[in-house]
Amino acid sequence: MDRFEEMRNFVRIVERSSFTKAAADLQIPRATMTNAIQRLEERLGTRLLARTTRTVKPTLDGEVYYKRCVRILAELEEADGIFLRCAPKGLLRVNLQGTLARMFVIPALPDFMAQYPDITLLVGDGDRYVDLVHEGYDCVLRSGELVDSSMIGRRLMTMNEVTVASPAYIEKYGMPREIDDLERQGHRVVSFLSGADDKPMPLDFTIDGLVRHVELPADVSVTGADLYMAATLAGLGIIQVPRYRALADLNAGRLVEIMPQYPPEPMPVSVLYPQNRQLSLRVRVFTDWLGRLFANGVDGLMKEF
């Protein structure tokens, strides 16, 4: 096993905090992974990993070596691509926001795979914020403002949002005409928890170019976009979602729009990746492809699909 394979193995163990998960990611036996790290530590004459029964963490020397390895491996991959003129290849792990993935990204993936046939994709979906490094993802696609300073965000587009509730909910609480009606009529929201800090997200309304945040009580809190929509359809409270997400329910009369004269602030959609590493060619071509996919915004995508 050469030094670059040792570095690759070591980096994956640090990022996954597990010999077993790292070995599975790289599709090699766990014993091979263990032996490789033992030889690496013997060759360097220092302990790189602190092992317990539950987790694996780098020592102080391991932290320094990890940062160097990440840079060296990224530079090696880039150099190979330049001088060997090879196409990007290998396993790319991405995590996509569920609704965006199902409606727009997955239907377009055959185009990406045709352009880059040597890339193998592992796709996860979700709405919570994930730890890219320790969960093994190379990049994530998310909607909303960037809250994790350890990641770099490339904004792809913004989506117009609407404030909606079910007809049964409006019959119970009344239709608010102005912002102050929300509190005066005793309105409720369905609270969406992003998983970043578990703080409820307030409603926001644009009034004369300024954004006003409104916090209302919630009887139900959810952590996923599908549950968020299902809860408001069930009459449990007001929500704010991208217009494309509510369009079919609005047209069918299952939802009604509230105070369209005060629209929510548009929601950004970004692809995120760790800031402490150089982008691999696989990640670069995928993020560039996402940029082209979302270049015309949601309206353009809905016409296409």
N, C-alpha and C positions, 0 to 999 in steps of 0.2 A: 504494500500500500504506500503510495507516494505522499509527499507532504501536503499537497493540495487536497487530497482525499481526507487526510487527517484533519486539516483545517475545516473542511466542509462538515465532517462528522462532529467536530467539537462545536462549531457554530450552531448546528441544528440542536445539539443537546442543550446548550445554553438557552436557546430560544424556546424550546419545548419543555425545559426543566424536567426532562425524563429521558432515560436511555431507551426505554421501550417505545415511546412515541417517536423519538428521533429515528430509531431503527426502522420503524414502520414507514415513516415519511420517505426515507431513502431506500426502502425496499432491500435491506440487508439484515442478516441475523443479528439478534441482540448481542450474542456472544462475540461476534465480529466487531461490533461497535465497542463493547467493553474492552476487548483486547487492544483495539486501536488506540483508545484513550490511555490505557496503561502504558503502552509503548511511547506515546507522545509525552506523557508526564516524565517517564524515565529519561527520554532523550533530552528534554528541556531541563531536567533536574529540579522541577518544582511541581507542587500540587496545584492543579488548575481548577478542580471541581470539588466542592464539599457535598458529600452524599449523605442523605438521611434515608429512613425507611419510606418517606413520603415524597421527597422532592430532591432535586439536584440544583445547586446554585454555584456560580463561579466564585472562586476565592478572589482576593485582591489582584493576585497575579493573573488569574483567569479573566478578570474584567479587562485588564490591559491587553492581554493576548486576544481576547474576543474582538475588541475594537479594531485591532490591527488586521485580524483575519477577515473581518467583514470587508474592509477596504481592499485588501489584496485579492480576494475572490471576485469582487465586483470588477476590479481593474483587469483581472485575468480574462473574465468573460468578455468584457468590452474589447480587449486586445485581440482575442480570438476572432471576434466578429469583424473587426476591421481588417486584419491581415489575412485571415482565411476566407473572408467574404462569405461566412456561413450564415444561414438563416437562424433566427432565434429558435431554441428547442429546449425541451425539458418540461418539468411539471410546474405549472403556475397555479398558485392557490389564491382565490379571490373570494371575498364575501360581499354579497350584493343586497341592497335593500329589497325586501321581498316583492312589493308591488311593482317597482321599477323593473326588477329582474323578470317577473312573469309577463309583464305587458310589453316590454320594449327590448331588454337586453337578450334574453334567451331566444326570442324569435329571430334576432339578427345574428346570433352566434355562428350559424353556418357560413356566413360571409367571412367572419374572423378566422374560422378554422380552415377555410379554403385558402386564405392568404398566408396562414402560418400553420401548415399541416404537421410540423414537427413539435408543436406545443401541445401538451396534454393539460387539460383544465380540471381542477378540483374546485367546484363552486358550492359555497355555502350561502344561505340566505338568512336574513334577520333584520330587526329594526334597532336592536340595542347597539351601543358602541362596544367594540371588541378591542382586546389587547392584541394588536397585530403580531407582535414578536412572539409572545408566549402561547398564542393560539395557532401559530404557524402560518398565518396569512401573509401574502405579499402586498396586497392592497385591498381596500374596501370602497364600496360605492354607498354613499349615504346622502340623505336629504337633511337640511337643517344647518345651523351655524356650527362651525368648527369649535369644539370646546377643549380638545386635548392638544396642549402645546407641544407634545412630543411627536406629533404628526404634521406632515406637510399636506395642505389641501390644494388641489387644483380644481377651481370652480368650472363646471361644465355648462350650467345653465341656471336660470331661475324659473320657478313655477308659480303661476297665479293661484291664489288660494281663495276659498269661500268659507263663510260661516254658515253652518247648517244645523238643523234639528228635524226631528220627525213631526208629522202633523199631530200625532197624539200628544207629544210633548208640548207643542205650541197651544193646543186646546187646553192643556192643564195650566200652563204658566202665562199664556198670553204672548202675542207677538211684540217684541221690543222694537220701538221706532227710533229711539235715541240711546246713546251709551248708558246714560243714567237709569234707563228703564231696566237694565239688566239686574241691578241691585234692588231697585224699588219693587220689581215684580218677583223677586226671590228666585232668580234663575240659577240653574245648576250646570256644571260642565262635566264631561267625561274627562278625567285627568289622564294625560299621557306621560308615562315615566320613561325617559330615554335610556336609563341604565348608567348614564354618565355620572350623575350625582343624585339620582332619584328625587330630584326636586320637580314638582308639577310645573308644566309649561303654561304660562298665562295666555289668555286670549290677547290678540293685539289688533288694533284698528287704526287705519290711516285717516286722519282728519286734517284737512288743509295742508297736506304734505308732511305732517308730523305723526309719529306713531305713538299711540296711547296703549299702555298695557293694562289689562283688567284681570284681577284675580277673583274668581268665584268659587264657592264651595263645591266639592265633588262627593258624590255618594259611591262612585265606582272609579277605580284607577286601573289602567291597563298598561301593558308593556309592548304591544304589537299593533301594527297598522290595521290588520284585519279585525282584531278585537275592538279597536277604536271605532271603526265604522259600524261593526255589529252592535255595539253598545248604544250608539246614537239612533240607529234604526229601531232599536228596542224601546226608544223613548226615555233613555236614562240621562240625557243631558245634551248640551251644545258642544260641538266640536268645530275645529278649523282644519281643513284638508285641502290638498291640491284640487283645483277645479276638475281636472280630468278624472280624478278618483271618485267624485260625487256626481258626475254628469249623468250617468244612466239612471241613478236613483232620483235625481232632480227631475229629469224628463218623465220618469214614470210616476212622479208624485209621492214617492216613498220618503223624500226629504224636501224641505223647503229652505230657501236661502233667507238669511237674516241680515238686515241692514246692509244691502249691497252698496249703498252710498258710502260706506266706511269699510272698504276692503281690507283684509289682513295684509301684512307686509309679505311680498313675494318670498317664497322659500328657495334658498340655493340648493343645488345638487352638486356634490363634489366627489372626486376620487381622492382617497387619502392613503398615504404611505409613510413609513417611519422617516424622520428627518436625519437620523444619525447614520444613514447608509447611502451609498451610491446606487442608483437604480440599475437593476439588471436589464438586459436588452428585452427579456420577456415582459417585464413590467412596463417598460417604456412603450413597446409596441401596443400593449393592451390599453394603457391609459390614452395613448394617441388615438386608438380606434374608438374608445368611448367618447373622446372629444369630438370626433367626426360624427359619431352616431347621434349625439345630443346637440349638434351645432345649430339645428333649426328649431330647437325647443320642443316642448311636448306637443304643441299643435302640429308641427311638421311630422313628428313621429306617429301621431294618431292618424294622420292622412295616409301615411305609408303602411301602417299595420291595420 
